[in-house]
Amino acid sequence: MSYVWTPEQIQRYFGYYDGLATRNTYSYLTFSTTPEFAHAVLPPCLEPTNSPEITVSFMSFMEVADGRTNRTGRDRCAMIHINANFGEVEGIYYLTVLETEEVNLETGRELWGMPKKLGTIDSFDDGETLFAVVERKNHRIIEFEAEMGMEEGSQPFQEEFYFELRGHFGADGFNLQNRELVVFKLGSTVNRYRPLRNPHVVLQGSPWDPGVGTVPLGEFTTGGMTGGRMTWDIVDVINLNEDGNDYAPYILGRLYDDWPDLRSDDSRRPNIDASRDARSELASA
């Protein structure tokens, strides 16, 4: 592979997502949350549902394209999403997505606007309890524990929508252009299912991910551990450039770090110009 791809390489890359599916183990816990939080975090193009909910989830997966598996055993992700309405359509909107593989980070952010960041993700179970943890930049931000119910086998095919908000920096770095809402339809085939009960979840913010620590979890509503496959299709792309709303707070707040090292006085170097002037004065004395 060189710096300049051939037409065949370009066609192969662009065609990768045509008919792509995943095989996965997906574990989730869903809680009620407050209408105030839903109003605060949802962009203007989405509305809170009558019963706002937060789902914290983990997934181990591999992609299958053209009958071939890709990155078998390497992909892990952790997600926090909230339910929302776009018109009469209810779906989910991701607040945090942590990934272990850089290629997933790049495609998810650049293609669709998913708020993906690199993190360390681990999960395991002893047959009775499921445990999972997420760390990023040496900060543990999610702890997840739940009791596993009895195996209940396959479940009916499930479909749901999810929404991604995306935009691109202008070349001057001072604005976001081409703002869009991408609407997906997810299809899930569940080959095995075990309910999760009596959960214990800790969400802790960090200097790089402060939003995680602000998510209010209310009453536990449902949870499960599934194994199966997932497909997705883009059903609509909504142009938001002319709707009169500012989407920068919702895009930047989920996708980017606010340079916390620069913001902290504790880690700031002494003023370089002042130090240079002091040395000059000593040299001339």
C-alpha positions, 0 to 999 in steps of 0.5 A, a space after each residue: 500500500 502506497 501513499 496514493 491508492 489505486 482505483 481498486 483499493 479505493 473501490 474496495 475501501 468504499 465498498 467495505 460498508 456495503 452489507 457489513 454486519 457484526 457478530 457480537 456479545 452485547 451487555 446493557 443496563 438501562 436506567 431512567 434519567 431526568 427530563 432536565 438532563 435530557 433537555 440539556 444534552 440533546 441537540 435542538 433537532 432532537 426532543 426528549 421522550 416522555 420517559 427519558 432513559 440512559 443505557 450503559 453498555 459494553 460490546 465485544 465484536 468482530 465485523 464480517 464483510 463479504 463473508 470474511 471476518 475482520 479483526 477477530 477478537 480485537 474489538 471492544 467498545 463501551 457506550 452511554 446513550 440516551 433515548 430521543 425523538 426525531 419527529 415521530 421517530 424514537 431512537 438513541 443518541 450516543 453521549 460517549 463511545 469508547 473503542 479499543 481499535 483506532 480504525 473504528 475510531 476514525 471511521 465512526 467519527 469521520 463517516 458518521 460523527 459518532 463521539 468515539 475516543 480510544 480507551 481501555 475496556 475489559 469485561 468478564 463474568 464468572 457465570 453468575 456476575 458480569 463485571 466490566 470496567 472502562 479507563 481512559 488516560 489513566 482514569 477509570 470512568 465506568 464500572 459495571 456489575 450485574 447478576 446474570 439470570 438464567 439463559 433464555 435462548 434466542 429472542 425475536 428480531 429487533 429493530 431500532 433507530 439511532 441518530 448521529 450528529 456530525 459536522 466538519 471544521 472549517 479550514 480556519 478552525 473557527 466554525 463547523 460546516 456541513 452540519 447533518 443528522 444521520 438517521 440509522 436503522 439497526 437490526 439485531 438478531 439475538 441468538 442467546 439472551 440472559 437477563 441482568 439484574 441488581 446492577 451496580 454502575 459507577 460513572 466518574 468524570 475525568 479532566 478529559 471526560 467530565 460529562 460521564 460524571 454528570 449522567 444521572 442514573 435513576 431507577 433500573 428498568 432493564 438489562 441483558 447480556 446477548 449474543 448475536 449479530 447486528 446490521 445497520 442502514 442509513 435511512 436519512 441524512 438531514 441537512 441542518 445548515 439552515 435551521 438556525 441552531 448552533 450545533 457546535 456545543 453538542 458536537 465539540 462537547 462529545 467528540 473532543 477534549 478541552 485541552 485540560 492540561 492547558 487549562 490547569 495552572 498546576 501544570 503550566 510552565 513558567 512564563 517563557 518570555 519572563 524567564 528569558 528576560 530574567 536571564 538576560 538581566 543577569 547576563 548584562 549585570 
